[in-house]
Amino acid sequence: RKLVGHDMPMTLFIDWPGQLMTSYYQLPLQDRQDYMRSFTAESYSNGILFSLPLMTSIGGDPTADQLGMMGLFRQLRDFYKKHETLYRGATDTGEQAAVAAQNVMQNLVVFPDGSRVLHLVNHNYAGGFVTQTNVAVSFPMPQQPSSVTLVSPDFPRDRPVAFTYAGGQVQVTVPQLVSYVAVHSRRSPPRK
């Protein structure tokens, strides 16, 4: 987000008191955790920092620790800190990817070096995330990338993935989309 030509950080949080926070408190633990996994991914993939609800200023409201959320919040903090370069300095391309799965939010961004990241957030939910398997995706990139990596808080580590490049499109198969995957296509360095 730019203000007079300068990047300005934006932060999003769940406001309280109100029905949204009341509903959040009433969710079962797994649904609360899944909500945060999805909401955090959507925020960061759109360049907006998300303030995790650790506690409110209202006495008597439960803290994140009392709600059993701190383990997940630590995991999310560690993931987004480790991968912060995927969420800062990008610009929306305004282009759409082809995603062979329904109910998946997508956002394709480009970085100043020409690298691109396709963010995919799974909205298939029925008492938990409905894992999407072998999701074929295709997205525009002006030149062939040197590598493509799948990044997700659902994976124990980043995963290099095979890709094809034809007609200005990168094609990749995402083997597993639980809550969120970032498809990071690095641009080949310029030849000297």
C-alpha positions as CSV (number, residue, x, y, z in Angstrom):
1,R,0.0,0.0,0.0
2,K,1.5,3.3,-1.1
3,L,1.0,6.8,0.4
4,V,2.6,9.6,-1.6
5,G,5.0,7.2,-3.3
6,H,6.1,5.4,-0.2
7,D,5.2,1.9,1.1
8,M,3.0,2.2,4.2
9,P,2.4,-0.9,6.3
10,M,-1.3,-1.7,6.9
11,T,-2.4,-3.8,9.9
12,L,-5.7,-5.7,10.2
13,F,-7.2,-7.0,13.4
14,I,-10.5,-8.4,14.7
15,D,-12.3,-5.5,16.4
16,W,-14.0,-5.9,19.7
17,P,-16.4,-5.8,21.4
18,G,-18.7,-7.0,18.8
19,Q,-20.4,-10.0,17.3
20,L,-17.3,-11.1,15.3
21,M,-15.2,-11.5,18.4
22,T,-18.0,-13.1,20.3
23,S,-18.5,-15.6,17.5
24,Y,-14.7,-16.3,17.4
25,Y,-14.8,-17.1,21.2
26,Q,-17.6,-19.5,20.7
27,L,-16.0,-21.6,17.9
28,P,-14.6,-25.0,18.8
29,L,-10.8,-24.9,19.1
30,Q,-10.1,-26.6,15.7
31,D,-12.5,-24.2,13.9
32,R,-10.8,-21.2,15.7
33,Q,-7.4,-22.4,14.6
34,D,-8.5,-23.0,11.0
35,Y,-10.2,-19.6,10.9
36,M,-6.8,-18.0,11.9
37,R,-4.9,-20.1,9.4
38,S,-7.1,-18.9,6.6
39,F,-7.5,-15.3,7.7
40,T,-3.8,-14.8,8.3
41,A,-2.9,-16.3,4.9
42,E,-5.5,-14.0,3.1
43,S,-4.2,-11.0,4.9
44,Y,-0.5,-11.6,4.2
45,S,-1.0,-12.7,0.6
46,N,-2.6,-9.3,0.0
47,G,0.3,-7.4,1.7
48,I,-1.6,-6.6,4.9
49,L,-0.1,-7.5,8.3
50,F,-2.5,-9.4,10.6
51,S,-2.4,-8.7,14.3
52,L,-3.2,-12.0,16.0
53,P,-5.8,-11.6,18.8
54,L,-3.6,-12.3,21.9
55,M,-6.0,-10.5,24.3
56,T,-8.5,-7.7,24.3
57,S,-8.7,-4.6,26.5
58,I,-11.9,-5.8,28.0
59,G,-11.6,-7.5,31.4
60,G,-13.0,-11.0,31.5
61,D,-12.4,-11.8,27.8
62,P,-10.3,-14.9,27.4
63,T,-6.6,-14.6,26.3
64,A,-5.2,-16.5,23.4
65,D,-3.5,-18.7,25.9
66,Q,-6.7,-19.5,27.7
67,L,-8.3,-20.3,24.3
68,G,-5.6,-22.7,23.4
69,M,-4.4,-20.6,20.5
70,M,-0.8,-19.8,21.4
71,G,0.8,-22.9,19.9
72,L,-0.7,-22.1,16.5
73,F,0.1,-18.4,16.8
74,R,3.8,-19.3,17.5
75,Q,3.8,-21.5,14.4
76,L,2.2,-18.8,12.2
77,R,4.6,-16.1,13.6
78,D,7.6,-18.4,12.8
79,F,6.4,-19.2,9.3
80,Y,5.6,-15.6,8.3
81,K,8.8,-14.3,9.8
82,K,10.9,-16.9,8.0
83,H,9.2,-16.1,4.7
84,E,8.7,-12.4,5.1
85,T,10.3,-11.7,1.7
86,L,7.3,-13.3,0.0
87,Y,5.0,-10.7,1.6
88,R,6.9,-7.4,1.3
89,G,7.5,-5.2,-1.7
90,A,5.2,-7.1,-4.1
91,T,2.7,-5.5,-6.4
92,D,-0.6,-7.2,-7.5
93,T,-0.3,-8.1,-11.2
94,G,-4.0,-7.8,-11.8
95,E,-3.7,-11.1,-13.8
96,Q,-5.6,-14.3,-13.0
97,A,-4.2,-17.7,-12.7
98,A,-5.9,-20.9,-13.9
99,V,-6.5,-23.0,-10.8
100,A,-8.0,-26.5,-11.2
101,A,-9.9,-26.4,-7.9
102,Q,-13.1,-24.6,-6.8
103,N,-13.3,-22.3,-3.9
104,V,-9.6,-21.3,-3.8
105,M,-8.7,-17.6,-3.3
106,Q,-5.8,-16.6,-5.5
107,N,-3.6,-13.6,-5.7
108,L,-0.7,-13.3,-8.1
109,V,2.0,-10.7,-7.2
110,V,5.3,-9.6,-8.8
111,F,8.5,-8.4,-7.2
112,P,10.9,-5.8,-8.5
113,D,13.3,-8.5,-9.6
114,G,10.5,-10.1,-11.8
115,S,9.9,-13.1,-9.5
116,R,6.3,-13.9,-8.9
117,V,4.2,-15.5,-6.2
118,L,0.8,-17.1,-6.7
119,H,-0.9,-17.2,-3.3
120,L,-3.6,-19.9,-3.0
121,V,-6.0,-20.1,0.1
122,N,-8.3,-23.1,0.3
123,H,-11.9,-22.1,1.1
124,N,-13.1,-25.7,0.9
125,Y,-14.2,-26.3,4.4
126,A,-16.5,-28.9,6.1
127,G,-15.7,-29.3,9.8
128,G,-12.0,-28.7,8.7
129,F,-10.1,-27.9,5.6
130,V,-11.0,-30.2,2.7
131,T,-7.6,-30.9,1.3
132,Q,-7.3,-30.4,-2.4
133,T,-4.8,-32.8,-4.1
134,N,-2.9,-32.5,-7.4
135,V,-4.2,-29.0,-8.1
136,A,-2.9,-27.9,-11.5
137,V,-2.2,-24.2,-11.7
138,S,-1.0,-22.0,-14.6
139,F,-0.1,-18.3,-14.3
140,P,1.5,-15.7,-16.5
141,M,5.2,-14.8,-16.2
142,P,7.0,-12.9,-19.0
143,Q,10.1,-15.1,-18.9
144,Q,10.9,-18.6,-17.8
145,P,11.7,-18.9,-14.1
146,S,14.9,-20.5,-12.8
147,S,13.0,-22.4,-10.1
148,V,9.6,-22.8,-8.5
149,T,9.1,-23.6,-4.8
150,L,6.0,-24.4,-2.9
151,V,5.8,-22.7,0.5
152,S,3.2,-23.4,3.2
153,P,2.8,-23.4,6.9
154,D,1.2,-26.9,6.4
155,F,4.6,-28.3,5.1
156,P,7.5,-29.1,7.3
157,R,9.8,-27.4,4.8
158,D,9.7,-25.5,1.5
159,R,9.3,-27.9,-1.5
160,P,11.0,-27.4,-4.9
161,V,8.5,-28.5,-7.6
162,A,8.8,-29.4,-11.2
163,F,7.3,-26.9,-13.6
164,T,6.8,-26.3,-17.3
165,Y,6.9,-23.0,-19.1
166,A,5.2,-22.4,-22.5
167,G,3.5,-19.5,-24.1
168,G,4.4,-17.1,-21.2
169,Q,2.7,-19.4,-18.7
170,V,4.2,-21.3,-15.7
171,Q,2.5,-24.6,-15.1
172,V,2.8,-26.4,-11.8
173,T,0.9,-29.1,-10.0
174,V,0.4,-28.5,-6.2
175,P,0.4,-32.0,-4.7
176,Q,-1.5,-30.9,-1.6
177,L,-3.4,-27.7,-0.7
178,V,-4.6,-27.9,2.9
179,S,-5.0,-24.3,4.1
180,Y,-2.6,-22.2,2.1
181,V,0.3,-22.5,-0.4
182,A,2.5,-19.9,-2.0
183,V,3.9,-20.9,-5.4
184,H,7.1,-18.9,-5.6
185,S,8.6,-18.7,-9.1
186,R,12.0,-17.1,-9.1
187,R,13.2,-15.2,-12.1
188,S,16.3,-16.3,-13.9
189,P,19.2,-13.9,-13.3
190,P,20.0,-11.7,-16.2
191,R,22.8,-13.0,-18.5
192,K,26.1,-11.1,-18.5
